[in-house]
């Protein structure tokens, strides 16, 4: 099942590969060999507690300064109980990065049958913005805290961003007549536009800009620019 090219946040929520409800099931199933707790209901509940607390602590004191003991106090779990799910901060960060990577790489499959590259580009921009709205704490963590991760994890976080940029650049490269400018640089500009949504939510909240307004504005800006440079 595929979304049409022009869709809003409500429609996207029905199709998103991960959301606030199924994300805990994804993590539990994805890391089943690592997670020692086998009773599904308490495992799902505790995973939610662990990650919500992680995001809260990362925002308050920073992920580098956060300790597993802090996480125990925040979640109410014992150290032994916490070890049933994670054994280190690096492992926790790896699981967060994996969620973002999985969700990001699943998006293009929704638009594989959109023939017009400009329409496909709009769909990718909208879906990226809407996905970052659904998973805002996860995207924000990867953007802000990936610099303190282990070298291998930093590399994976960078590759996730480059994956999206490369995909957008390839789509721009399909547009005829070809827009002026380097598709890779244009793709980087597109990425910066919609990253602003989940990095600086306070700014748009204060201006009473909702996610659909923001997505419409970004799409209008990109379409307008590409039309302008084609005609130049």
Buried (B, 14 or more C-beta within 10 A) or exposed (E): EEBEBEBEBEEBEEBBBBBEEEBBBBBBEBBEEEBEBEEEEEBBEBBBBBBEBBBBBBBEEEBEEBEBEBBBEBBEBEEEBBBBBBEEBEEBBBBBBBBBBBBBBBBBEBBEEBEEBBBBBBBBBBBBBBBBBBBBBBBBBBBBBBEBBEEEBBEBBEEBBBBBBBBBBEBBBBBEEEBEBEBBEBBBBBBEBBBBBBBEBEEBEEEEBEBBEBBBEBBEBBBEBBEEBBEE
